[in-house]
Amino acid sequence: MMEDEKPFLNPELTIDALAGSLGTNKTTLSRLINDNFGMNFRQLINSYKVKEAIMIFSKNNNISMDDLRAAAGFKSNGTFTSSFTRFTGCTPGEYCRKIVDR
C-alpha cells in the first residue's frame, strides 16, 4: 500500500487514518511497525518521504528544495531536513549537490 498508493504524500496523514484504511486499529499498526521496522509510525512515514524525495530529485535535479519538500509530502522544512539527514547522513542540499556534481 505504501508504495502503490503513497499515502505518506499526504502531510496530514495520521496513524488512525492509515490504520482505518488498512482495516485495523492504531495499536495493532503501531506494534506491527515497531516490530517489523524498528521505528515508530512517524519515522516510518518520513523514511518513505525521504525515498520519494530522492526519486523525485533523480528525475528532476533542477527542482527547488521547497518544491522537493512539498512534493515528497513534508509539511515543514525542519522535519524534511532532520528526516533526510537521519536516513541519508546528509542534509537535502548536501545530498542534491553530491548528485549534481557527479
N, C-alpha and C positions, 0 to 999 in steps of 0.2 A: 504494500500500500504506500509506504513512504516513497519508494522510487517511482511507482506508476502514477499515483495521484498527487504527490508532492504537497501534502497538507502543511508541511513546515513553511511553505512560502507565505502563509497567512501569518502576519506578525501578531495577530490576536489569538492564535491557537492556544488552547488550554488542554491540560491533561484530561479534564472532564469531557471536553468536546471530542478529543481523539478517542478516548475510551468508549464514548457513546457510539461513535461511528464504527468502532470495532465490535460492538455488542458486548462490552464488558464494563467494569467499573474502574475508577481511578486507582483503587488499592491494588487490584489484580494487575493492572497495566504497570503501575509503578514497581511492583515486585518483579514482574517479568523483565522490565527494562534494567533494573538494578542487577538481577541475577544473570542476565544474558549479555549485558553490555558493560557492566561495571561503572555505570554512571546514572545520574538522575534524569528525569524527563527533560528538563531544560537543557542539560548538557547534550543529551542525545539529539534533540531538535536542532541545537546550534551546530552540532557536528554535521548534520545534513545540510544546513545552510552554508557552512564553510565549503563543503564539497560542491554545492551548487555555485557558489561564488567563483571557485576555481574553474569550474566548467564554463561558466559564462565568460570569464576573462580569457580563457583559452580560445574562445570563438571570436572575441572582440576585445583586443588589448588596447583599444582607444577609449573604452568606457571610463567615465569618471568614477572616483571612489564612492561618491554619493549615489550615483546611479547603480553601481555594482552592489552596494549595501542594500538598497531598496529592492533590487531585482532578486537578491538572494533571500529576501524576507526578513531582514533585520530592521527593527524599528529605530534603534539608536546606534550612533557611531561608536559609543563606548563599548557596547555589547559586541558589535561587529569586530572591533579591534581586539578586545580581550579574547573572544572566542577564536578568532582567526589565529592569534598568537598561541593560544593553548594547543590548537590542533596542528599547526604547521611549524611552530617555533619561530615565526617572524610575523611582523605586522602585515596587513594587507598591502600597504605601499611598498614595503621591502620585498615581499613576495612578487608583486607585479613588476617591480624594477628588475628583479633577477630573471624573470621570464622574458621581458622585453630585451634585456641585454644579451641574451643567448644568441 
